[in-house]
Amino acid sequence: MSLRSTRKYLKRRGIHQGLVCTLIADRALARSIEIAPDDQQRLSMRVGNRRVWFNGARSNLNSALARRCVLHKDVTSRLLRSYGLSAPDNIAFAPGQAEAAWAWAEQVAPVVVKPTDGGLGNLVHLNITDAGEFQRAFDAVARAGESVLVERFVDGVEHRVMVVYGKVVAAARRDPANIVGDGRSSVIESIRAKNKLRVRSKNPVHWELPIDEDGLRELTRQGLNWDSVPADGQRVWLRSNSNVHSGGDGVDVTDELTPEEIRLAERVTRAIPGLKLVGLDMLLPRGGKGSEPFILEVNGSPMITGHHYPWVGQPRDVAGMLIDAMFPQHTSGN
């Protein structure tokens, strides 16, 4: 059954047809596993004595305790460190505690300022050492939420590592929005060319590169502007954060993980019992950046679609591997 046919099947059954649910339903149907809508039209299936539902990235596959545990980044980091896992020091502050937050941050700078929960990449402020810059970042995050997380900055390259039932099944490097110069085209021309490629590719999870003030500020840090002509092969960054929703690239690197990195990722599920599907944000030492792997965040409602649709590299059938783990008595195609 094609994804289009699966989507039509879900519509007939009154089940939400988002991409995540469609991928999971498609793999379940291919294995003759019964799916049904629940009372909120979510995709559901019976796993042992439980009724498990999926609604986009959200599900009840993980235990309620595990879901509560990973909801707050500061709590999760303390738990991981107590288990002997590498996670950066951090503290959550209330919106009115900017002065106290800077007093702590100044001792461990550079720091990262971001929300304590959620996945708003545009509110992640990296590598801050200056009091004025810290205040601006703190205020921006405080306006959007109830608390602000201040965290010691750790060098490395950001990766999303997907763990299913305790086993690493996929990994992607998340590159910030960027273009690569050809020695002839200006920055703005290269952005427009890449955006045309994004549209033609019909990749459902990679967004067009923004042309905005944030991008101009990042260019200015590199001594460039929209009209600059980068050298052939020169990579130019348009963001400091690697959110694909702001034009970043997902690059499959599953086969590049070291045994140590795989062991670290898989130990997280033993530190937080009840995690069956988890996406780990990890900083890994690559290209002279960083010296050891760190766990940045534990996402109990991870998006699996980026592994199915990387911008560069081999697609990974996380939905199929998830269904196989949930229903080990079934095999593909039966």
Secondary structure, 3 states (H helix, E strand, C coil): CCHHHHHHHHHHHCCCCCHHHHHHHHHHHHCCCCCEECCCCCEEEEECCEEEEEECCEECCCCHHHHHHHCCHHHHHHHHHHCCCCCCCEEEECCCCHHHHHHHHHHHCCEEEEECCCCCHHHCEEEECCHHHHHHHHHHHHHHCCCEEEEECCCCEEEEEEEECCEEEEEEEEECCEEECCCCCCHHHHHHHHHHHHHHHCCCCCCCCCCCHHHHHHHHHCCCCCCCCCCCCCEEECCCCCCHHHCCEEEECHHHCCHHHHHHHHHHHHHCCCCCEEEEEEEECECCECCCCEEEEEECCCCCHHHHCCCECCCCCHHHHHHHHHCCCCCCCC
